[in-house]
Amino acid sequence: MVKRTGPTTLALQELIRDLKILSIKEKINLWSRIAKDLERPTRIRRSVNITRINRYTKNNETALVPGKVLSDGELNKKLTIAAYQFSEKAREKINKSGKAISITELMKENPKGSKVRIIG
């Protein structure tokens, strides 16, 4: 049987640890759920196209993707999108009408996790 090792990237390990600490400190389950999603293997982690984000969000909302955002589709709403990773083209498309940020930046801007929608 293969031993489960978890994420090997130091930056990802740090992010997961910070998410768990913030979850306990603020007593908000959102951050522990995101940490749990990021602990999954890379091949199982979520990847979401811009089309899906556009379909399931409202204007001036914050979308959180515990995985990678891909560039398929168009974004026609003003959104803040936080994700672990972005493809290069996805970041360009998002920054035309909204804002693409990392999960760490979202944790600093909105530690209470209010008005955040998980997509994926």
ZAKELUM-401807 format. One record per atom (N, C-alpha, C): y, z, x; residue in three letters; atom name. Coordinates in steps of 0.2 Angstrom, whole numbers, plus 2048, in hexadecimal, padded with zeros to 3 digits. Layout:
BEGIN
<rec v="Y" w="Z" u="X" rest="ALA" atom="CA"/>
...
This chain:
BEGIN
<rec v="7FA" w="800" u="804" rest="MET" atom="N"/>
<rec v="800" w="800" u="800" rest="MET" atom="CA"/>
<rec v="806" w="800" u="804" rest="MET" atom="C"/>
<rec v="80B" w="7FC" u="803" rest="VAL" atom="N"/>
<rec v="811" w="7FB" u="806" rest="VAL" atom="CA"/>
<rec v="816" w="801" u="805" rest="VAL" atom="C"/>
<rec v="819" w="804" u="80A" rest="LYS" atom="N"/>
<rec v="81D" w="80A" u="80A" rest="LYS" atom="CA"/>
<rec v="824" w="807" u="808" rest="LYS" atom="C"/>
<rec v="827" w="80A" u="803" rest="ARG" atom="N"/>
<rec v="82E" w="808" u="800" rest="ARG" atom="CA"/>
<rec v="833" w="80B" u="805" rest="ARG" atom="C"/>
<rec v="837" w="807" u="808" rest="THR" atom="N"/>
<rec v="83C" w="809" u="80C" rest="THR" atom="CA"/>
<rec v="843" w="809" u="80A" rest="THR" atom="C"/>
<rec v="845" w="805" u="805" rest="GLY" atom="N"/>
<rec v="84B" w="805" u="802" rest="GLY" atom="CA"/>
<rec v="850" w="800" u="806" rest="GLY" atom="C"/>
<rec v="856" w="800" u="804" rest="PRO" atom="N"/>
<rec v="85B" w="7FB" u="807" rest="PRO" atom="CA"/>
<rec v="85B" w="7FD" u="80F" rest="PRO" atom="C"/>
<rec v="85B" w="7F7" u="813" rest="THR" atom="N"/>
<rec v="85C" w="7F8" u="81A" rest="THR" atom="CA"/>
<rec v="863" w="7F7" u="81D" rest="THR" atom="C"/>
<rec v="867" w="7F4" u="819" rest="THR" atom="N"/>
<rec v="86E" w="7F3" u="81B" rest="THR" atom="CA"/>
<rec v="872" w="7FA" u="81B" rest="THR" atom="C"/>
<rec v="875" w="7FB" u="820" rest="LEU" atom="N"/>
<rec v="879" w="802" u="821" rest="LEU" atom="CA"/>
<rec v="87E" w="802" u="81C" rest="LEU" atom="C"/>
<rec v="882" w="7FD" u="81B" rest="ALA" atom="N"/>
<rec v="888" w="7FC" u="816" rest="ALA" atom="CA"/>
<rec v="885" w="7FE" u="80F" rest="ALA" atom="C"/>
<rec v="87F" w="7FB" u="80D" rest="LEU" atom="N"/>
<rec v="87D" w="7FC" u="806" rest="LEU" atom="CA"/>
<rec v="87A" w="803" u="806" rest="LEU" atom="C"/>
<rec v="877" w="806" u="80B" rest="GLN" atom="N"/>
<rec v="875" w="80D" u="80A" rest="GLN" atom="CA"/>
<rec v="87B" w="811" u="809" rest="GLN" atom="C"/>
<rec v="880" w="810" u="80D" rest="GLU" atom="N"/>
<rec v="886" w="814" u="80C" rest="GLU" atom="CA"/>
<rec v="889" w="813" u="805" rest="GLU" atom="C"/>
<rec v="889" w="80D" u="802" rest="LEU" atom="N"/>
<rec v="88C" w="80C" u="7FC" rest="LEU" atom="CA"/>
<rec v="888" w="810" u="7F7" rest="LEU" atom="C"/>
<rec v="881" w="810" u="7F7" rest="ILE" atom="N"/>
<rec v="87D" w="813" u="7F2" rest="ILE" atom="CA"/>
<rec v="87E" w="81B" u="7F3" rest="ILE" atom="C"/>
<rec v="87F" w="81D" u="7F9" rest="ARG" atom="N"/>
<rec v="880" w="824" u="7FA" rest="ARG" atom="CA"/>
<rec v="887" w="826" u="7F6" rest="ARG" atom="C"/>
<rec v="88C" w="822" u="7F8" rest="ASP" atom="N"/>
<rec v="892" w="824" u="7F5" rest="ASP" atom="CA"/>
<rec v="892" w="823" u="7ED" rest="ASP" atom="C"/>
<rec v="88F" w="81F" u="7EA" rest="LEU" atom="N"/>
<rec v="88E" w="81E" u="7E3" rest="LEU" atom="CA"/>
<rec v="88B" w="824" u="7E0" rest="LEU" atom="C"/>
<rec v="885" w="827" u="7E3" rest="LYS" atom="N"/>
<rec v="882" w="82D" u="7E1" rest="LYS" atom="CA"/>
<rec v="886" w="833" u="7E1" rest="LYS" atom="C"/>
<rec v="88A" w="833" u="7E7" rest="ILE" atom="N"/>
<rec v="88F" w="839" u="7E8" rest="ILE" atom="CA"/>
<rec v="894" w="839" u="7E2" rest="ILE" atom="C"/>
<rec v="897" w="833" u="7E1" rest="LEU" atom="N"/>
<rec v="89C" w="832" u="7DC" rest="LEU" atom="CA"/>
<rec v="899" w="834" u="7D5" rest="LEU" atom="C"/>
<rec v="893" w="832" u="7D4" rest="SER" atom="N"/>
<rec v="890" w="833" u="7CD" rest="SER" atom="CA"/>
<rec v="88F" w="83B" u="7CC" rest="SER" atom="C"/>
<rec v="88D" w="83E" u="7D1" rest="ILE" atom="N"/>
<rec v="88D" w="846" u="7D0" rest="ILE" atom="CA"/>
<rec v="893" w="849" u="7D0" rest="ILE" atom="C"/>
<rec v="898" w="847" u="7D4" rest="LYS" atom="N"/>
<rec v="89F" w="84A" u="7D4" rest="LYS" atom="CA"/>
<rec v="8A3" w="849" u="7CD" rest="LYS" atom="C"/>
<rec v="8A2" w="843" u="7CB" rest="GLU" atom="N"/>
<rec v="8A6" w="841" u="7C4" rest="GLU" atom="CA"/>
<rec v="8A2" w="842" u="7BE" rest="GLU" atom="C"/>
<rec v="89B" w="843" u="7BF" rest="LYS" atom="N"/>
<rec v="896" w="844" u="7BA" rest="LYS" atom="CA"/>
<rec v="896" w="83E" u="7B5" rest="LYS" atom="C"/>
<rec v="896" w="838" u="7B8" rest="ILE" atom="N"/>
<rec v="896" w="832" u="7B5" rest="ILE" atom="CA"/>
<rec v="88F" w="82E" u="7B7" rest="ILE" atom="C"/>
<rec v="88B" w="82C" u="7B2" rest="ASN" atom="N"/>
<rec v="885" w="829" u="7B3" rest="ASN" atom="CA"/>
<rec v="885" w="822" u="7B5" rest="ASN" atom="C"/>
<rec v="88B" w="81F" u="7B4" rest="LEU" atom="N"/>
<rec v="88C" w="818" u="7B6" rest="LEU" atom="CA"/>
<rec v="88B" w="817" u="7BD" rest="LEU" atom="C"/>
<rec v="88D" w="81B" u="7C2" rest="TRP" atom="N"/>
<rec v="88D" w="81A" u="7C9" rest="TRP" atom="CA"/>
<rec v="886" w="81B" u="7CB" rest="TRP" atom="C"/>
<rec v="882" w="820" u="7C8" rest="SER" atom="N"/>
<rec v="87B" w="821" u="7CA" rest="SER" atom="CA"/>
<rec v="877" w="81B" u="7C8" rest="SER" atom="C"/>
<rec v="878" w="818" u="7C2" rest="ARG" atom="N"/>
<rec v="875" w="812" u="7C0" rest="ARG" atom="CA"/>
<rec v="876" w="80C" u="7C5" rest="ARG" atom="C"/>
<rec v="87C" w="80B" u="7C7" rest="ILE" atom="N"/>
<rec v="87D" w="806" u="7CC" rest="ILE" atom="CA"/>
<rec v="87A" w="807" u="7D2" rest="ILE" atom="C"/>
<rec v="87A" w="80D" u="7D5" rest="ALA" atom="N"/>
<rec v="876" w="80F" u="7DB" rest="ALA" atom="CA"/>
<rec v="86F" w="80D" u="7DA" rest="ALA" atom="C"/>
<rec v="86C" w="80F" u="7D5" rest="LYS" atom="N"/>
<rec v="865" w="80E" u="7D3" rest="LYS" atom="CA"/>
<rec v="863" w="806" u="7D3" rest="LYS" atom="C"/>
<rec v="868" w="802" u="7D0" rest="ASP" atom="N"/>
<rec v="867" w="7FB" u="7D0" rest="ASP" atom="CA"/>
<rec v="868" w="7F8" u="7D8" rest="ASP" atom="C"/>
<rec v="86C" w="7FB" u="7DC" rest="LEU" atom="N"/>
<rec v="86D" w="7F8" u="7E2" rest="LEU" atom="CA"/>
<rec v="867" w="7FA" u="7E7" rest="LEU" atom="C"/>
<rec v="864" w="7FF" u="7E5" rest="GLU" atom="N"/>
<rec v="85E" w="802" u="7E9" rest="GLU" atom="CA"/>
<rec v="858" w="7FD" u="7E8" rest="GLU" atom="C"/>
<rec v="858" w="7F9" u="7E3" rest="ARG" atom="N"/>
<rec v="852" w="7F4" u="7E2" rest="ARG" atom="CA"/>
<rec v="852" w="7EF" u="7E8" rest="ARG" atom="C"/>
<rec v="84C" w="7EC" u="7E9" rest="PRO" atom="N"/>
<rec v="84C" w="7E7" u="7EE" rest="PRO" atom="CA"/>
<rec v="850" w="7E1" u="7ED" rest="PRO" atom="C"/>
<rec v="852" w="7DD" u="7F2" rest="THR" atom="N"/>
<rec v="857" w="7D8" u="7F1" rest="THR" atom="CA"/>
<rec v="854" w="7D2" u="7ED" rest="THR" atom="C"/>
<rec v="84E" w="7D1" u="7ED" rest="ARG" atom="N"/>
<rec v="84B" w="7CC" u="7E9" rest="ARG" atom="CA"/>
<rec v="84B" w="7CD" u="7E1" rest="ARG" atom="C"/>
<rec v="84C" w="7D4" u="7E0" rest="ILE" atom="N"/>
<rec v="84C" w="7D6" u="7D9" rest="ILE" atom="CA"/>
<rec v="853" w="7D7" u="7D6" rest="ILE" atom="C"/>
<rec v="858" w="7D8" u="7DB" rest="ARG" atom="N"/>
<rec v="85F" w="7DA" u="7DA" rest="ARG" atom="CA"/>
<rec v="862" w="7D4" u="7D5" rest="ARG" atom="C"/>
<rec v="867" w="7D6" u="7D1" rest="ARG" atom="N"/>
<rec v="86A" w="7D1" u="7CC" rest="ARG" atom="CA"/>
<rec v="86E" w="7CC" u="7D0" rest="ARG" atom="C"/>
<rec v="86E" w="7C6" u="7CD" rest="SER" atom="N"/>
<rec v="873" w="7C1" u="7CF" rest="SER" atom="CA"/>
<rec v="875" w="7BE" u="7C9" rest="SER" atom="C"/>
<rec v="87C" w="7BE" u="7C8" rest="VAL" atom="N"/>
<rec v="87F" w="7BC" u="7C2" rest="VAL" atom="CA"/>
<rec v="884" w="7B6" u="7C3" rest="VAL" atom="C"/>
<rec v="884" w="7B1" u="7BF" rest="ASN" atom="N"/>
<rec v="889" w="7AC" u="7BF" rest="ASN" atom="CA"/>
<rec v="88F" w="7AD" u="7BB" rest="ASN" atom="C"/>
<rec v="894" w="7AA" u="7BD" rest="ILE" atom="N"/>
<rec v="89B" w="7AB" u="7BA" rest="ILE" atom="CA"/>
<rec v="89B" w="7AA" u="7B3" rest="ILE" atom="C"/>
<rec v="897" w="7A5" u="7B1" rest="THR" atom="N"/>
<rec v="896" w="7A3" u="7AA" rest="THR" atom="CA"/>
<rec v="894" w="7A9" u="7A6" rest="THR" atom="C"/>
<rec v="88F" w="7AD" u="7A8" rest="ARG" atom="N"/>
<rec v="88D" w="7B3" u="7A4" rest="ARG" atom="CA"/>
<rec v="892" w="7B8" u="7A4" rest="ARG" atom="C"/>
<rec v="896" w="7B9" u="7AA" rest="ILE" atom="N"/>
<rec v="89B" w="7BE" u="7AA" rest="ILE" atom="CA"/>
<rec v="8A0" w="7BC" u="7A5" rest="ILE" atom="C"/>
<rec v="8A2" w="7B6" u="7A4" rest="ASN" atom="N"/>
<rec v="8A7" w="7B4" u="7A0" rest="ASN" atom="CA"/>
<rec v="8A5" w="7B4" u="798" rest="ASN" atom="C"/>
<rec v="89F" w="7B3" u="797" rest="ARG" atom="N"/>
<rec v="89C" w="7B4" u="790" rest="ARG" atom="CA"/>
<rec v="89C" w="7BB" u="78E" rest="ARG" atom="C"/>
<rec v="89A" w="7C0" u="792" rest="TYR" atom="N"/>
<rec v="899" w="7C7" u="78F" rest="TYR" atom="CA"/>
<rec v="89F" w="7CC" u="791" rest="TYR" atom="C"/>
<rec v="8A5" w="7C9" u="793" rest="THR" atom="N"/>
<rec v="8AA" w="7CE" u="794" rest="THR" atom="CA"/>
<rec v="8B0" w="7CC" u="790" rest="THR" atom="C"/>
<rec v="8B5" w="7D0" u="78F" rest="LYS" atom="N"/>
<rec v="8BB" w="7CF" u="78C" rest="LYS" atom="CA"/>
<rec v="8C1" w="7CF" u="791" rest="LYS" atom="C"/>
<rec v="8C6" w="7CC" u="78F" rest="ASN" atom="N"/>
<rec v="8CC" w="7CB" u="793" rest="ASN" atom="CA"/>
<rec v="8CE" w="7D2" u="796" rest="ASN" atom="C"/>
<rec v="8D1" w="7D2" u="79C" rest="ASN" atom="N"/>
<rec v="8D3" w="7D8" u="79F" rest="ASN" atom="CA"/>
<rec v="8CE" w="7DE" u="7A0" rest="ASN" atom="C"/>
<rec v="8C8" w="7DC" u="7A1" rest="GLU" atom="N"/>
<rec v="8C3" w="7E1" u="7A1" rest="GLU" atom="CA"/>
<rec v="8C0" w="7E1" u="7A8" rest="GLU" atom="C"/>
<rec v="8BC" w="7E6" u="7AA" rest="THR" atom="N"/>
<rec v="8B9" w="7E7" u="7B1" rest="THR" atom="CA"/>
<rec v="8B2" w="7E6" u="7B0" rest="THR" atom="C"/>
<rec v="8AF" w="7E1" u="7B4" rest="ALA" atom="N"/>
<rec v="8A8" w="7DF" u="7B3" rest="ALA" atom="CA"/>
<rec v="8A5" w="7E2" u="7BA" rest="ALA" atom="C"/>
<rec v="89F" w="7E5" u="7BA" rest="LEU" atom="N"/>
<rec v="89C" w="7E8" u="7C0" rest="LEU" atom="CA"/>
<rec v="895" w="7E4" u="7C0" rest="LEU" atom="C"/>
<rec v="893" w="7E1" u="7C6" rest="VAL" atom="N"/>
<rec v="88D" w="7DE" u="7C7" rest="VAL" atom="CA"/>
<rec v="88A" w="7E1" u="7CD" rest="VAL" atom="C"/>
<rec v="884" w="7E5" u="7CC" rest="PRO" atom="N"/>
<rec v="881" w="7E8" u="7D1" rest="PRO" atom="CA"/>
<rec v="87C" w="7E3" u="7D5" rest="PRO" atom="C"/>
<rec v="87F" w="7DE" u="7D8" rest="GLY" atom="N"/>
<rec v="87B" w="7D9" u="7DB" rest="GLY" atom="CA"/>
<rec v="880" w="7D4" u="7DD" rest="GLY" atom="C"/>
<rec v="87E" w="7CD" u="7DC" rest="LYS" atom="N"/>
<rec v="882" w="7C8" u="7DF" rest="LYS" atom="CA"/>
<rec v="885" w="7C4" u="7D9" rest="LYS" atom="C"/>
<rec v="88C" w="7C2" u="7DA" rest="VAL" atom="N"/>
<rec v="88F" w="7BD" u="7D5" rest="VAL" atom="CA"/>
<rec v="88F" w="7B6" u="7D8" rest="VAL" atom="C"/>
<rec v="88C" w="7B1" u="7D4" rest="LEU" atom="N"/>
<rec v="88B" w="7AA" u="7D6" rest="LEU" atom="CA"/>
<rec v="890" w="7A6" u="7D2" rest="LEU" atom="C"/>
<rec v="892" w="7A0" u="7D5" rest="SER" atom="N"/>
<rec v="897" w="79C" u="7D3" rest="SER" atom="CA"/>
<rec v="896" w="798" u="7CD" rest="SER" atom="C"/>
<rec v="891" w="797" u="7CA" rest="ASP" atom="N"/>
<rec v="890" w="793" u="7C4" rest="ASP" atom="CA"/>
<rec v="894" w="794" u="7BE" rest="ASP" atom="C"/>
<rec v="898" w="790" u="7BC" rest="GLY" atom="N"/>
<rec v="89C" w="791" u="7B6" rest="GLY" atom="CA"/>
<rec v="8A3" w="792" u="7B8" rest="GLY" atom="C"/>
<rec v="8A7" w="793" u="7B2" rest="GLU" atom="N"/>
<rec v="8AE" w="794" u="7B3" rest="GLU" atom="CA"/>
<rec v="8B0" w="79A" u="7B0" rest="GLU" atom="C"/>
<rec v="8B6" w="79D" u="7B3" rest="LEU" atom="N"/>
<rec v="8B8" w="7A4" u="7B0" rest="LEU" atom="CA"/>
<rec v="8BF" w="7A2" u="7AD" rest="LEU" atom="C"/>
<rec v="8C0" w="7A3" u="7A6" rest="ASN" atom="N"/>
<rec v="8C6" w="7A2" u="7A3" rest="ASN" atom="CA"/>
<rec v="8C9" w="7A8" u="7A0" rest="ASN" atom="C"/>
<rec v="8C7" w="7AE" u="7A3" rest="LYS" atom="N"/>
<rec v="8CA" w="7B4" u="7A1" rest="LYS" atom="CA"/>
<rec v="8CD" w="7B8" u="7A7" rest="LYS" atom="C"/>
<rec v="8D1" w="7BC" u="7A6" rest="LYS" atom="N"/>
<rec v="8D4" w="7C0" u="7AB" rest="LYS" atom="CA"/>
<rec v="8D0" w="7C7" u="7AC" rest="LYS" atom="C"/>
<rec v="8CC" w="7C7" u="7B1" rest="LEU" atom="N"/>
<rec v="8C7" w="7CC" u="7B2" rest="LEU" atom="CA"/>
<rec v="8C7" w="7CF" u="7B9" rest="LEU" atom="C"/>
<rec v="8C5" w="7D5" u="7BA" rest="THR" atom="N"/>
<rec v="8C4" w="7D8" u="7C0" rest="THR" atom="CA"/>
<rec v="8BC" w="7D9" u="7C1" rest="THR" atom="C"/>
<rec v="8B9" w="7D5" u="7C6" rest="ILE" atom="N"/>
<rec v="8B2" w="7D5" u="7C7" rest="ILE" atom="CA"/>
<rec v="8B0" w="7D9" u="7CD" rest="ILE" atom="C"/>
<rec v="8AC" w="7DE" u="7CC" rest="ALA" atom="N"/>
<rec v="8AA" w="7E2" u="7D2" rest="ALA" atom="CA"/>
<rec v="8A3" w="7E0" u="7D3" rest="ALA" atom="C"/>
<rec v="8A1" w="7DF" u="7D9" rest="ALA" atom="N"/>
<rec v="89A" w="7DD" u="7DB" rest="ALA" atom="CA"/>
<rec v="898" w="7DF" u="7E2" rest="ALA" atom="C"/>
<rec v="891" w="7E0" u="7E3" rest="TYR" atom="N"/>
<rec v="88F" w="7E1" u="7EA" rest="TYR" atom="CA"/>
<rec v="890" w="7DB" u="7EE" rest="TYR" atom="C"/>
<rec v="88F" w="7D5" u="7EC" rest="GLN" atom="N"/>
<rec v="890" w="7CF" u="7F0" rest="GLN" atom="CA"/>
<rec v="893" w="7CA" u="7EB" rest="GLN" atom="C"/>
<rec v="897" w="7C5" u="7EE" rest="PHE" atom="N"/>
<rec v="899" w="7BF" u="7EB" rest="PHE" atom="CA"/>
<rec v="897" w="7B9" u="7EF" rest="PHE" atom="C"/>
<rec v="896" w="7B3" u="7EC" rest="SER" atom="N"/>
<rec v="895" w="7AD" u="7EF" rest="SER" atom="CA"/>
<rec v="89D" w="7AB" u="7F1" rest="SER" atom="C"/>
<rec v="89D" w="7A7" u="7F6" rest="GLU" atom="N"/>
<rec v="8A4" w="7A5" u="7F8" rest="GLU" atom="CA"/>
<rec v="8A8" w="7A1" u="7F2" rest="GLU" atom="C"/>
<rec v="8A5" w="79D" u="7EF" rest="LYS" atom="N"/>
<rec v="8A8" w="799" u="7E9" rest="LYS" atom="CA"/>
<rec v="8A9" w="79E" u="7E3" rest="LYS" atom="C"/>
<rec v="8A5" w="7A2" u="7E2" rest="ALA" atom="N"/>
<rec v="8A6" w="7A7" u="7DC" rest="ALA" atom="CA"/>
<rec v="8AC" w="7AB" u="7DE" rest="ALA" atom="C"/>
<rec v="8AD" w="7AD" u="7E4" rest="ARG" atom="N"/>
<rec v="8B3" w="7B1" u="7E5" rest="ARG" atom="CA"/>
<rec v="8B9" w="7AD" u="7E4" rest="ARG" atom="C"/>
<rec v="8B9" w="7A7" u="7E6" rest="GLU" atom="N"/>
<rec v="8BF" w="7A2" u="7E5" rest="GLU" atom="CA"/>
<rec v="8C0" w="7A2" u="7DE" rest="GLU" atom="C"/>
<rec v="8BB" w="7A0" u="7DA" rest="LYS" atom="N"/>
<rec v="8BC" w="79F" u="7D3" rest="LYS" atom="CA"/>
<rec v="8BF" w="7A5" u="7CF" rest="LYS" atom="C"/>
<rec v="8BC" w="7AB" u="7D1" rest="ILE" atom="N"/>
<rec v="8BF" w="7B1" u="7CE" rest="ILE" atom="CA"/>
<rec v="8C6" w="7B3" u="7D0" rest="ILE" atom="C"/>
<rec v="8C8" w="7B2" u="7D6" rest="ASN" atom="N"/>
<rec v="8CE" w="7B4" u="7D8" rest="ASN" atom="CA"/>
<rec v="8D4" w="7AF" u="7D5" rest="ASN" atom="C"/>
<rec v="8D2" w="7A9" u="7D3" rest="LYS" atom="N"/>
<rec v="8D7" w="7A5" u="7D0" rest="LYS" atom="CA"/>
<rec v="8DA" w="7A8" u="7C9" rest="LYS" atom="C"/>
<rec v="8D5" w="7AB" u="7C5" rest="SER" atom="N"/>
<rec v="8D8" w="7AE" u="7BF" rest="SER" atom="CA"/>
<rec v="8D7" w="7B6" u="7BF" rest="SER" atom="C"/>
<rec v="8D3" w="7B9" u="7C3" rest="GLY" atom="N"/>
<rec v="8D2" w="7C0" u="7C3" rest="GLY" atom="CA"/>
<rec v="8D2" w="7C3" u="7CA" rest="GLY" atom="C"/>
<rec v="8CE" w="7C8" u="7CA" rest="LYS" atom="N"/>
<rec v="8CE" w="7CB" u="7D1" rest="LYS" atom="CA"/>
<rec v="8C6" w="7CD" u="7D3" rest="LYS" atom="C"/>
<rec v="8C4" w="7CB" u="7D9" rest="ALA" atom="N"/>
<rec v="8BD" w="7CD" u="7DB" rest="ALA" atom="CA"/>
<rec v="8BE" w="7D2" u="7E0" rest="ALA" atom="C"/>
<rec v="8BA" w="7D8" u="7DE" rest="ILE" atom="N"/>
<rec v="8BB" w="7DE" u="7E3" rest="ILE" atom="CA"/>
<rec v="8B3" w="7E0" u="7E4" rest="ILE" atom="C"/>
<rec v="8B3" w="7E4" u="7E9" rest="SER" atom="N"/>
<rec v="8AC" w="7E7" u="7EB" rest="SER" atom="CA"/>
<rec v="8AB" w="7EE" u="7E6" rest="SER" atom="C"/>
<rec v="8A5" w="7F0" u="7E6" rest="ILE" atom="N"/>
<rec v="8A4" w="7F6" u="7E2" rest="ILE" atom="CA"/>
<rec v="8A7" w="7FC" u="7E5" rest="ILE" atom="C"/>
<rec v="8A8" w="7FC" u="7EC" rest="THR" atom="N"/>
<rec v="8AC" w="802" u="7EF" rest="THR" atom="CA"/>
<rec v="8B3" w="802" u="7ED" rest="THR" atom="C"/>
<rec v="8B6" w="7FC" u="7EC" rest="GLU" atom="N"/>
<rec v="8BD" w="7FC" u="7EA" rest="GLU" atom="CA"/>
<rec v="8BD" w="7FE" u="7E3" rest="GLU" atom="C"/>
<rec v="8B9" w="7FC" u="7DF" rest="LEU" atom="N"/>
<rec v="8B9" w="7FF" u="7D8" rest="LEU" atom="CA"/>
<rec v="8B8" w="806" u="7D7" rest="LEU" atom="C"/>
<rec v="8B4" w="809" u="7DB" rest="MET" atom="N"/>
<rec v="8B3" w="810" u="7DB" rest="MET" atom="CA"/>
<rec v="8B9" w="814" u="7DD" rest="MET" atom="C"/>
<rec v="8BD" w="811" u="7E1" rest="LYS" atom="N"/>
<rec v="8C4" w="814" u="7E3" rest="LYS" atom="CA"/>
<rec v="8C9" w="813" u="7DE" rest="LYS" atom="C"/>
<rec v="8C9" w="80D" u="7DB" rest="GLU" atom="N"/>
<rec v="8CE" w="80C" u="7D5" rest="GLU" atom="CA"/>
<rec v="8CC" w="80F" u="7CF" rest="GLU" atom="C"/>
<rec v="8C6" w="810" u="7CD" rest="ASN" atom="N"/>
<rec v="8C4" w="812" u="7C7" rest="ASN" atom="CA"/>
<rec v="8BE" w="817" u="7C7" rest="ASN" atom="C"/>
<rec v="8BF" w="81D" u="7CA" rest="PRO" atom="N"/>
<rec v="8B9" w="822" u="7CB" rest="PRO" atom="CA"/>
<rec v="8B6" w="824" u="7C5" rest="PRO" atom="C"/>
<rec v="8B9" w="824" u="7BF" rest="LYS" atom="N"/>
<rec v="8B6" w="826" u="7B9" rest="LYS" atom="CA"/>
<rec v="8B2" w="821" u="7B6" rest="LYS" atom="C"/>
<rec v="8B3" w="81B" u="7B8" rest="GLY" atom="N"/>
<rec v="8AF" w="815" u="7B6" rest="GLY" atom="CA"/>
<rec v="8B0" w="813" u="7AF" rest="GLY" atom="C"/>
<rec v="8B7" w="814" u="7AD" rest="SER" atom="N"/>
<rec v="8B9" w="813" u="7A6" rest="SER" atom="CA"/>
<rec v="8BA" w="80B" u="7A5" rest="SER" atom="C"/>
<rec v="8B8" w="809" u="79F" rest="LYS" atom="N"/>
<rec v="8B9" w="801" u="79E" rest="LYS" atom="CA"/>
<rec v="8B5" w="7FD" u="7A3" rest="LYS" atom="C"/>
<rec v="8AF" w="7FF" u="7A5" rest="VAL" atom="N"/>
<rec v="8AC" w="7FB" u="7AA" rest="VAL" atom="CA"/>
<rec v="8A5" w="7F8" u="7A6" rest="VAL" atom="C"/>
<rec v="8A4" w="7F2" u="7A6" rest="ARG" atom="N"/>
<rec v="89E" w="7EF" u="7A3" rest="ARG" atom="CA"/>
<rec v="899" w="7EC" u="7A8" rest="ARG" atom="C"/>
<rec v="893" w="7EE" u="7A8" rest="ILE" atom="N"/>
<rec v="88E" w="7EC" u="7AD" rest="ILE" atom="CA"/>
<rec v="88B" w="7E6" u="7AA" rest="ILE" atom="C"/>
<rec v="88B" w="7E1" u="7AF" rest="ILE" atom="N"/>
<rec v="889" w="7DA" u="7AD" rest="ILE" atom="CA"/>
<rec v="883" w="7D8" u="7B1" rest="ILE" atom="C"/>
<rec v="87E" w="7D6" u="7AE" rest="GLY" atom="N"/>
<rec v="878" w="7D3" u="7B2" rest="GLY" atom="CA"/>
<rec v="871" w="7D5" u="7AF" rest="GLY" atom="C"/>
